[in-house]
Amino acid sequence: MAWQDTALYFPPKDAWEHISPEQAGFDPDKLQAAIEHAQSVETLWPRDLNRPVDTIDEPPPYNEKIGPLKPRGTQSGVIVKDGYLVAAWGEPDRVDMTFSATKSYLSLCLGLAYDQGLIPDLQAPVRELVDDGGFEPPHNHHITWHMLFQQTSEWSGELWDKPDWLDHHRHTEFKGTKRTMKAPGAHWEYNDVRVNRASLALLRVFRQPLPEILDTHIMTPIGCSDTWEWHGYRNSYVAIDGREIQSVSGGGHWGGGLFINSYDHARVGYLLLRQGEWKGRQLISKRYLDQALTPCPLNPHYGYMFWLNGPQDRAPSAPSTSFFMSGAGSNMVWIDPEHHLVTVLRWIQREKVDAVYGKILQALTG
């Protein structure tokens, strides 16, 4: 198969075809300079992630890590053009924590439930399918799946010993102080407790562990390795049909989340670039992805747990059609449909990410 036949190439498991930068339309020297720049702006986080890993301060006992952590690797990356591997550096095989990039995998699970008819209407109240006490009147019963995944739910409560107010006023000096709740759908807030509530709600619908769902319908069909893991917390087990099942977390805020290597991230990114199609099979519907990538009216940078670049002030150097799986650290999967490009960046300084995007695009010659 000729590498130029971009419509047909899908990397088989353990055999990703590597083409030269020139074949992919890159200036090799400029691409190497972009990679070296990425390596020069490695995150300042410590390697030992058991130490404080972010600036989100929480009072005891709520700051306790209740999920697994592991030391991070070095700055790494993968660049895929038209499905072909163009560059890989650092430790792309290393299975690392990916923090909130996990949320986009949770969104894929929502898409699978939608496509399978388990959640036929994303605008319907969650309580119609989930009766576990988490969506009761007078406030939470109005919450829809759409609100949960756009992070506008205003869900109120405590889950796995973490109250939702821990993430009120996030990224401000008032973080973790209670505010007046608004009606569901009326306020956008990045809130890990609510994301974990969304994960538990999906588990209730599937009645099967989400990692099993993801593996069967996404990861195995696209040839991912057998090394990735998706963790919850030591106290996030629920009984379903006589089986104790762990509800997985949507990130690593309190430990847990998706542990994955850069090649597997890139495969998922390529599936998204292909609008959910892989080797002639529609693994996740375009209908769902169109909804997942629609900007939230309250935050045009956000869809269903994907970051969007429509306003182009999140990543000015990237096209407005770009979208991202994004986690602290920074752990980034940049999907660029305009250039048929997927780039994975691990452990890079957040404020330096856009410059790397710009240098990669500057290296494209055609």
N, C-alpha and C positions, 0 to 999 in steps of 0.2 A: 504494500500500500504506500503510495507516495505521501510524504508528510504534508504536502500542500493541500491535500484533500481534507479540509478542516471539518467538513460536515460528517465525516465517517470515523475519525479517529477517537477511540475511547481506550485509555490505558488499561490493559489487563492487570490483574493482581500480581504484584511483585515483578512487574516488567514494564516500567514506564519508559517509553522511548525518549531519549535525550537528543535534542537537536542543537545545533550551534546558534549562538546569538545572531550571526549573519543570516542563517536560514529563517530565523523567526522575525527578521526585520529590525534587529537591534544593531547599533554601533557597538562592537565588543568592548572598546576602550571606555566608552561612556557608561556602558552597563556595569563594567567592573568598578568604575568610579562610584556608581550608585551603591553597589554592594559594599564597597569599602566604607562609604559614608554611613551606611546603616550599621555596620560593625563598630564604627567610631562613636555612636550615640546609644550604646547599650544602656538599658535601664540602670538607675542607681539603686534599685532594690537590692537587698542582701540576697545571697544565694540560699541562705537558710530561711525558708518561708514560715518556719515556726516562730520567727521573730515578727514584730509588727511589720506588715507588708503594705500598708496604705495610710492615708491620712484620715481615715474614717474613725474617729475616736468615739468610743461608747463606754458607758459606765459599767463597772462590774455589777452583777454577774453576766450582763448581756454581751460583753465583749468576748466571752469564752468561745474558743474554737471547738466545734462539736463534730466536724467532719475531718477526713484525712487531709494532710498536706504533704508535700514532698519538696526537696530542694529544687530550685530552678536550674535550667541549663544556661548556656551562653547565648548571645544574640545569634539568631538563626533566621533563615528565610528560604522560600521557594518561589520561583517565578514560572508560571505556566502560560504559554501562548498557543491559542488554537488547540488546546488539549495536550500539547507537547511540553515536556520538561525542558526548560531553557537554562535555568540556573538553580543551584541549591548550595547553601553555605551554612557554616556553623554545625549544628547537630540536628539536622532535619528528621532523623530517625528517633530522636529522643522523645519519649512520652512525658509530656509536661502538663502541669496545670494550665488551664486556659481561661479561668475566671469567667467573666460574664459573656464571653463568646459562646458559652454553654447555652445562653438564653435563645440563641438562634436555632440551636438543635431542638430546644423545647418547642419553638415555633414550627419546626418540621413535623414534630409529633402531632401538634394541633392540626396541621395540614393532612396528615394521614388519617386522623379521626374524622375530619371533614370529608375527605375523599371516600372513605369507607362507609359514610352515612351514619357513623356513630354520633356525630354532632352535625345534624343537617342544617342548622341555622346558627351562624356565629353571632347573630344579633339577639338570640334568645337568651333568657336568663339562665345562668348556670344551674340554679336550684331545680330547674326542670329535669336535669339529668343527675345531679349530685345532691344527695340527701344525707349529709353527714354532720349537720349542725353548723356548717361554715357559711351558709348563705341564707340566714334567717332574717325575718323582719326585726326591727323597722328600717334597717339601713342596707344590709348586704344582699337582701333578696332582689334588689333592682339590678345587680351586677350581671353583665353579659360576658360571654367569651370574648367578644370584640374589645370590651373595656379591659378585661384582665390582660390581654396580650398587647394592647396599646399602652398599658400602664396608666390608665385613667380610671381604674375601678374604685379607688378610695376604699378598698376593702379594709374593714376595721376588725381587729382581733389579735390573737396570739397564736403562733404556730411554732412547734418544736422549741418552746420556751423563749421565743423571740417575738415581742410585740411589734405591731406595724409602725408604731410611733418612733421606733428606733431610726427609721429612715425618713421621718419628717424633716423638712428643711435640709435635705441632703446637700453636701458640698457648700454649706454656709456655716457661719459661726454658731448658728442656732440648731445645728444638726442634732437630732435626738430629743428635741423639746416638742411637746405636744402642741398641735395647732387645732384650730377649729376645722372639723371635717366638712367637706363639701359634698354635694350630691354625686353619686356615681356617674362618671362620664364628664364631670365638669372641671376636673383638675388633673393635670399630668404630673406624675411624680415617679422618679426612678426609685423603686422600693423592692428590695430583695425578699422581704417577708411575703409580699403579695405575689412575687414571681414563684416562690415556693408553694404558695397556696394554689396557683395555677397548675403547677406540676402535680400536686396532689389531686386536684380536680380531674386532670387528664388520666391519672392512674385509676381513679374511680370509674371513669368511662371505659377504659380499655380492660380493666380488671386483670392486668398483666404488667410486669415491670416495663417501664419505658425504655430501658436499654435493650430489652429483648425486641420490642417493637421497632426501635430505630435500626437495630442490627438486621432484622429480617427484611425490612422493607427499603432500607437505604444503604447501610454500610456494606453489607455483603454483596448486594447487586452491583455496587460501583467498585468493588475490588479493594476495599479498605483492608488494612492489616488486622490481625487478631490481637493487637496490643492495646487498643483504646479501652478505657474504663469510664463509667459514669457513676459517681458516688453520691450518696445522700449523707445523712447524719447518723450518729449512733442511736439517736432517739426518734428517727423518722420512719419507723416501721409501722405498718398497719395490717390488720387481718382482712384478707379478701378471699372468700370461698375456701376458708380453712387454711389459707397459706399466709405466712408472714412475708410481706413484701416491703422493701425499702422504697420510700418516696424520695426520688433523687432531687438534688438542689439545682437551682438555675445559675449557680456561680460558686466562687470560692470565698465569698465574704466571711463565712464562718467555717471555711474548709469545704472539701467536697467539690462537686461539679465534674465537668468532663476533663479527663486526663487523656491527651491525644498527641500524636506526632504531627509534624508539619505536612508530610505527604498526605496523610488522611484528611487533614483540614483542606488541602488543595483539591482533593478529589470531590469533597462536598462543595467547595467553591465552584468547581467546574460543572457539577450537576446543576447548581443554581444558574450559572452562566448559560447553560443549555436549557433553561426554563423548565427544569425538572425531568428532562428526557435523557435516557441513557441507552444506547444501543437499540433504539427503536421502541423502548418501553417508557411510558410516562410514569415515573416512580412517584411523582407528586404533581398535582395538576397545575396547569397554568392559571386556572381559575383561582385556586387558592393563593398562588404566589402573587398574582395581581393584587389580591387583597392585602397580603402580608407586606407588600412593598408600596402600599398606598400611604402617603404621609398622614400622620395624625393631625387634625386641625389645631390641636392645642400645642403640638410640637412637630413642625414639618420635617425635623431631622429623624423622626422615628416612625416605624411601621409596626408590624407585629414582631417585636423583639429583634428587628434588624435596624441598624442605623443607616439613614439615607443621606444623600449628598445633593438633594434637589436645590436647597438654597445656596449650596456651594460655599458656605462659610465654615462648614466643619472640616472640609479638605479642599481648599481653594485650588490646589494644583491638580486635582482629579476631576474628571468630567462630572457633570451634574447627574448623569445616569448611573454613576457608581453607587454601590451600597456595600455595607460592611457587617461582618461579624466582629464584635469588638469586646475585648476584656482588659481588665487592669493588668498593668505590667510593662509595656502594653503587649497584648496578644491580638493581632489583627489579621483578618482575612478580607482582602480588598477584591471585590468583584467588579470588573470594569467591562461592561458589555460593548461599549463603543470601540475598544481596542482588542476585544476577544482575549482578555487578560485576567489572570487570577494571580494574586500575590499574597503570600503568607509572610508576616513579619512577627517574630517572637522576641520578647524582652528588649524593647526599645523605648526610649524616652518619649512620652506621649506628645510633648510639644515639638518633637523633632520628626514625627511621622510624616507630616505633609511634605516636608522637604525631600524625604526619600521617595514619596510618590512622584514628585516633580522630576527628580533626577532619573527615575526609571522611564518616565514618559519622554524626557528629553533624549534618552538613548534610542528611542524608536525612530527608525529612519523611513519606515514605510507603513 
